[in-house]
Amino acid sequence: MIALVDCNNFYASCERVFNPKINLKPVIVLSNNDGCVIARSNEAKSLGVKMGQPAFQLRNLIDKYRINVFSTNFALYGDLSKRVMNVVSTEVKKMEVYSIDEAFLDFSDFASKERGIAIKNKIKKWTGIPVSVGIAKTKTLAKVASYIAKKHTASGVFIFKDEDLIDRALNILDVQDLWGIGRRNASKLHDFGIHTALQFKQTDSRWIKKHFSINGVRLQKELYGKACYQIETLRKRKANICTARSFSKEIKELNKLREVISIYANNCATKLRKEKSCCTTVSVFLSTNRFRNKKIQYNPYKSISLQVPTNDSVEIIKNAIYGLKMIYNCDFLYKKAGVILGGIVPEEQIQLSLFDSLDRIKLKKINVAVDKVNSIMGRHTVKLAVEGNKKVGKLKQMKLSPCYTTRFSDILKVKC
């Protein structure tokens, strides 16, 4: 048996842990630059706030119902996520951290609703984060059970015990809500008259393989209780690493965009080194403001292949700036930019070139030293000159809550 622990409205719940006065009140969390909604409390959902809805469309609703609005505080969310996962790890021998707010647990030794409730209560007591727990034979069914636990149970825990119960649940579950289906595939299934998860389960597997490849067949087998996806304790190497942000104000000047792209490229390189990986491609993209419908849109993209895989900041930034110059057009105002590192390979398995003139041993020592200083003294304490002194493209976070657990100046003070 497999259990899925899923944090309820995670970002909103994190804001409530250190700010209990907003409990039972509508809460929304906005994306970078306070652009759109990326998290909602149940109270906000009941008011009609939709995921991904632009913040400017909600101004009247926010004022009318006094909705509590927060900017994203990833330092806080990441730290509380680690605390939740640490608590969970004390209860099982084997677990897979699936995302910032989800984890699959191995319940093969003993599975019961009572065990799920005990874990749920422990997480709530030790971290303050409410969770739901779904228990079933496969990951896919555990996802469905977690969905039911969150939406339709008072205990917050649901277990699939028999086939009849599974079929009754799948019969009322929209196929779009199945793990791995998504809106696009759901629309395709609806066109063929498949609207519920049960209908998908009972569809001819040959038809599913033809239209949705082997992954669709595996999903169907999981619904029948045949495990196709095992719990993975080892973290997979990322296929791509991306840093992309929308700007608080549109940028036109090339020199400002150069600073932004340099900062993003350096962030990607730092993440790459943490994973002990190297990239073989550096890609850059720009975007104009898509909400300005009357303006001509320009969304260029350029990918550059490297002769030798690298995680060196200088080399990655140099190629990112080269790509920026190739796609830059001075006739447009840009609202968003990003850098993507692809073709990621293990650091110890890179293929060298006879024509490589760089002293990579020396560059590695420099990057190690810089990373160590920045980890102790704070991000961007040491940086390249091309990144600039001014914070160009700095995030607009007007509703940012304190970093209660990661910044000494923000630690709550208790008055005796």
Helices and strands as residue ranges (DSSP letters): E 2-7, H 10-17, G 20-22, E 27-30, G 32-34, E 37-40, H 42-46, G 55-58, H 59-65, E 68-71, H 74-89, E 95-99, E 102-106, H 113-127, E 131-136, H 139-152, E 157-159, H 163-171, G 175-177, H 182-191, H 197-202, H 205-223, E 241-251, H 254-274, E 277-287, E 301-310, H 313-327, E 334-342, E 345-346, G 347-349, H 360-377, G 385-387, G 408-410
